Amino acid sequence: MKGGIKVAVGKKRGPKTDNPKAYRMTIKLDQESKDIIDAYCAKESVSKGECVRRGVKRLKGDL
């Protein structure tokens, strides 16, 4: 108990998901790549993370 408020310890916050996003990446882009991502996100109404995940999945066929 902290300050009269019961604090849950060890509980995961946020919604449960079948596909957790546990990995974080930081990258640098040139202006053209950033503009393409921004335009795609606006057109498809998706986040930048979702945009990148879709692009990565399209690369799978090249392997």
DSSP file (Angstrom, degrees, kcal/mol; ACC not computed):
  #  RESIDUE AA STRUCTURE BP1 BP2  ACC     N-H-->O    O-->H-N    N-H-->O    O-->H-N    TCO  KAPPA ALPHA  PHI   PSI    X-CA   Y-CA   Z-CA
    1    1 A M              0   0    0      0, 0.0     2,-0.5     0, 0.0     5,-0.2   0.000 360.0 360.0 360.0 133.2    0.0    0.0    0.0
    2    2 A K  B >   -A    5   0A   0      3,-2.8     3,-2.0     1,-0.1     0, 0.0  -0.977 360.0 -19.1-127.1 118.7    1.4    3.4   -1.0
    3    3 A G  T 3  S-     0   0    0     -2,-0.5    -1,-0.1     1,-0.3     3,-0.1   0.800 125.8 -54.5  58.4  30.7   -0.1    6.6    0.4
    4    4 A G  T 3  S+     0   0    0      1,-0.2     2,-0.5     0, 0.0    -1,-0.3   0.483 117.8 111.2  82.6   1.9   -3.3    4.8    1.3
    5    5 A I  B <   -A    2   0A   0     -3,-2.0    -3,-2.8     2,-0.0     2,-0.4  -0.935  69.8-126.7-113.0 131.1   -3.7    3.5   -2.3
    6    6 A K        -     0   0    0     -2,-0.5     2,-0.5    -5,-0.2    -3,-0.0  -0.632  25.2-156.6 -76.3 124.5   -3.4   -0.1   -3.0
    7    7 A V        -     0   0    0     -2,-0.4     2,-0.3     2,-0.0    -1,-0.0  -0.905  11.7-132.9-108.2 124.6   -0.8   -0.6   -5.8
    8    8 A A        -     0   0    0     -2,-0.5     2,-0.4     2,-0.0     3,-0.1  -0.594  22.5-153.5 -75.2 131.7   -0.9   -3.8   -8.0
    9    9 A V        +     0   0    0     -2,-0.3     3,-0.1     1,-0.2    -1,-0.0  -0.905  68.9   6.3-110.3 133.5    2.5   -5.3   -8.3
   10   10 A G  S    S+     0   0    0     -2,-0.4     2,-0.3     1,-0.3    -1,-0.2   0.487  87.9 136.2  81.6   2.7    3.5   -7.5  -11.3
   11   11 A K        -     0   0    0     -3,-0.1     2,-0.3     1,-0.0    -1,-0.3  -0.675  53.9-125.7 -86.9 139.0    0.3   -6.9  -13.3
   12   12 A K        -     0   0    0     -2,-0.3     2,-0.2    -3,-0.1     4,-0.0  -0.628  24.3-144.3 -80.2 137.0    0.6   -6.3  -17.0
   13   13 A R        +     0   0    0     -2,-0.3    -1,-0.0     2,-0.0     0, 0.0  -0.664  54.7  38.5-100.2 158.7   -1.1   -3.1  -18.2
   14   14 A G  S    S-     0   0    0     -2,-0.2     2,-0.0     2,-0.0    -2,-0.0  -0.145  96.4 -41.5  93.3 170.3   -2.9   -2.6  -21.5
   15   15 A P        -     0   0    0      0, 0.0     2,-0.2     0, 0.0    -2,-0.0  -0.341  60.4-109.2 -71.9 151.0   -5.1   -4.8  -23.6
   16   16 A K        -     0   0    0     -2,-0.0     2,-0.3    -4,-0.0    -2,-0.0  -0.535  41.3-172.5 -75.3 146.2   -4.3   -8.5  -24.1
   17   17 A T        -     0   0    0     -2,-0.2    -1,-0.0     1,-0.1     0, 0.0  -0.980  35.2-141.4-141.9 152.8   -3.1   -9.4  -27.6
   18   18 A D  S    S+     0   0    0     -2,-0.3    -1,-0.1     1,-0.2    -2,-0.0   0.638 104.2  41.2 -83.4 -15.6   -2.4  -12.5  -29.6
   19   19 A N  S    S-     0   0    0      2,-0.0    -1,-0.2    -3,-0.0     2,-0.0  -0.658  81.0-164.5-134.1  76.8    0.6  -10.7  -31.3
   20   20 A P        -     0   0    0      0, 0.0     2,-1.1     0, 0.0     3,-0.1  -0.312  19.2-134.1 -66.1 145.6    2.5   -8.6  -28.7
   21   21 A K        +     0   0    0      1,-0.2    -2,-0.0    -2,-0.0     0, 0.0  -0.767  42.0 156.3 -98.9  87.4    5.0   -6.0  -30.1
   22   22 A A        +     0   0    0     -2,-1.1     2,-0.4     2,-0.0    -1,-0.2   0.513  46.5  77.0 -94.6  -6.8    7.9   -6.8  -27.8
   23   23 A Y        -     0   0    0     -3,-0.1     2,-0.4     2,-0.0     0, 0.0  -0.897  57.9-163.0-115.3 135.3   10.8   -5.4  -30.0
   24   24 A R        -     0   0    0     -2,-0.4     2,-0.4     2,-0.0    -2,-0.0  -0.935   7.7-174.8-115.9 135.9   11.7   -1.8  -30.5
   25   25 A M        -     0   0    0     -2,-0.4     2,-0.4     2,-0.0    -2,-0.0  -0.974  10.8-158.4-128.6 144.8   13.9   -0.5  -33.4
   26   26 A T        +     0   0    0     -2,-0.4     2,-0.3     2,-0.0    -2,-0.0  -0.991  21.7 170.6-121.6 129.0   15.2    3.0  -34.1
   27   27 A I        -     0   0    0     -2,-0.4     2,-0.4     2,-0.0    -2,-0.0  -0.886  29.5-128.4-133.8 163.3   16.2    3.9  -37.6
   28   28 A K        -     0   0    0     -2,-0.3     2,-0.3     0, 0.0    -2,-0.0  -0.935  27.0-167.4-111.3 139.3   17.3    6.9  -39.7
   29   29 A L        -     0   0    0     -2,-0.4     2,-0.1     2,-0.0    -2,-0.0  -0.882  20.0-121.0-123.0 154.2   15.5    7.6  -42.9
   30   30 A D     >  -     0   0    0     -2,-0.3     4,-2.1     1,-0.1     5,-0.2  -0.442  40.8-100.2 -82.1 170.1   16.2   10.0  -45.8
   31   31 A Q  H  > S+     0   0    0      1,-0.2     4,-2.5     2,-0.2     5,-0.2   0.880 120.9  53.9 -61.3 -40.5   13.6   12.6  -46.7
   32   32 A E  H  > S+     0   0    0      1,-0.2     4,-2.1     2,-0.2    -1,-0.2   0.925 109.5  47.1 -62.2 -45.1   12.1   10.6  -49.6
   33   33 A S  H  > S+     0   0    0      1,-0.2     4,-2.4     2,-0.2    -1,-0.2   0.905 112.6  50.1 -63.4 -41.4   11.5    7.5  -47.4
   34   34 A K  H  X S+     0   0    0     -4,-2.1     4,-2.8     1,-0.2    -1,-0.2   0.913 110.1  50.4 -62.6 -43.0    9.9    9.6  -44.7
   35   35 A D  H  X S+     0   0    0     -4,-2.5     4,-2.4     2,-0.2    -1,-0.2   0.885 110.2  50.3 -63.3 -38.6    7.6   11.3  -47.2
   36   36 A I  H  X S+     0   0    0     -4,-2.1     4,-2.5     2,-0.2    -2,-0.2   0.934 112.8  45.8 -64.3 -46.3    6.5    7.9  -48.6
   37   37 A I  H  X S+     0   0    0     -4,-2.4     4,-2.7     2,-0.2    -2,-0.2   0.929 113.1  49.7 -63.2 -45.5    5.8    6.6  -45.1
   38   38 A D  H  X S+     0   0    0     -4,-2.8     4,-2.1     1,-0.2    -1,-0.2   0.914 112.5  47.2 -60.2 -43.4    3.9    9.7  -44.1
   39   39 A A  H  X S+     0   0    0     -4,-2.4     4,-2.5     2,-0.2    -1,-0.2   0.915 112.8  48.9 -65.4 -43.0    1.8    9.6  -47.3
   40   40 A Y  H  X S+     0   0    0     -4,-2.5     4,-2.8     1,-0.2     5,-0.2   0.925 111.0  50.2 -62.2 -45.0    1.0    5.9  -46.9
   41   41 A C  H  X>S+     0   0    0     -4,-2.7     5,-1.3     1,-0.2     4,-1.2   0.898 112.7  46.7 -61.9 -40.8    0.0    6.4  -43.3
   42   42 A A  H  <5S+     0   0    0     -4,-2.1    -1,-0.2    -5,-0.2    -2,-0.2   0.919 115.2  46.0 -66.8 -43.4   -2.3    9.3  -44.2
   43   43 A K  H  <5S+     0   0    0     -4,-2.5    -2,-0.2     1,-0.2    -1,-0.2   0.914 123.3  33.1 -66.1 -44.2   -3.9    7.4  -47.1
   44   44 A E  H  <5S-     0   0    0     -4,-2.8    -1,-0.2    -5,-0.2    -2,-0.2   0.485 101.5-128.1 -93.5  -4.4   -4.4    4.1  -45.2
   45   45 A S  T  <5 +     0   0    0     -4,-1.2     2,-0.3    -5,-0.2    -3,-0.2   0.933  63.3 132.1  54.4  51.0   -5.1    5.7  -41.8
   46   46 A V      < -     0   0    0     -5,-1.3    -1,-0.2    -6,-0.2    -2,-0.1  -0.845  59.4-101.7-125.3 164.1   -2.5    3.6  -40.0
   47   47 A S     >  -     0   0    0     -2,-0.3     4,-2.2     1,-0.1     5,-0.1  -0.330  33.9-110.1 -77.2 165.6    0.4    4.2  -37.6
   48   48 A K  H  > S+     0   0    0      1,-0.2     4,-2.4     2,-0.2     5,-0.2   0.877 120.2  55.6 -63.5 -37.0    4.0    4.4  -38.7
   49   49 A G  H  > S+     0   0    0      2,-0.2     4,-2.4     1,-0.2    -1,-0.2   0.926 108.5  46.3 -60.9 -45.2    4.6    1.1  -36.9
   50   50 A E  H  > S+     0   0    0      2,-0.2     4,-2.4     1,-0.2    -1,-0.2   0.887 110.5  54.4 -65.2 -38.3    1.8   -0.6  -38.8
   51   51 A C  H  X S+     0   0    0     -4,-2.2     4,-2.1     2,-0.2    -2,-0.2   0.933 110.6  45.2 -59.1 -47.4    3.1    0.8  -42.1
   52   52 A V  H  X S+     0   0    0     -4,-2.4     4,-2.6     1,-0.2    -2,-0.2   0.903 110.7  53.6 -65.8 -41.2    6.6   -0.6  -41.4
   53   53 A R  H  X S+     0   0    0     -4,-2.4     4,-2.1     1,-0.2    -1,-0.2   0.906 109.2  49.3 -60.6 -40.7    5.2   -4.0  -40.4
   54   54 A R  H  X S+     0   0    0     -4,-2.4     4,-1.5     2,-0.2    -1,-0.2   0.911 111.4  49.4 -63.8 -41.8    3.3   -4.2  -43.7
   55   55 A G  H  X S+     0   0    0     -4,-2.1     4,-0.9     1,-0.2    -2,-0.2   0.903 109.8  50.7 -64.0 -41.2    6.4   -3.3  -45.6
   56   56 A V  H >X S+     0   0    0     -4,-2.6     3,-0.7     1,-0.2     4,-0.7   0.902 107.3  53.8 -63.5 -41.0    8.5   -5.9  -43.8
   57   57 A K  H >< S+     0   0    0     -4,-2.1     3,-0.7     1,-0.3     4,-0.4   0.841 103.7  56.7 -63.7 -32.1    5.9   -8.6  -44.6
   58   58 A R  H >< S+     0   0    0     -4,-1.5     3,-0.6     1,-0.2    -1,-0.3   0.778 100.7  58.6 -68.8 -24.9    6.1   -7.7  -48.3
   59   59 A L  H X< S+     0   0    0     -4,-0.9     3,-1.8    -3,-0.7     4,-0.4   0.702  83.8  82.7 -74.4 -19.9    9.8   -8.4  -48.1
   60   60 A K  G X< S+     0   0    0     -4,-0.7     3,-1.5    -3,-0.7    -1,-0.2   0.843  82.9  60.6 -56.1 -36.5    9.2  -12.0  -47.0
   61   61 A G  G <  S+     0   0    0     -3,-0.6    -1,-0.3    -4,-0.4    -2,-0.1   0.735  97.1  60.9 -64.4 -22.4    8.6  -13.1  -50.6
   62   62 A D  G <         0   0    0     -3,-1.8    -1,-0.3     1,-0.2    -2,-0.2   0.596 360.0 360.0 -79.3 -11.1   12.1  -12.0  -51.5
   63   63 A L    <         0   0    0     -3,-1.5    -1,-0.2    -4,-0.4    -2,-0.1   0.487 360.0 360.0 -80.0 360.0   13.7  -14.5  -49.0
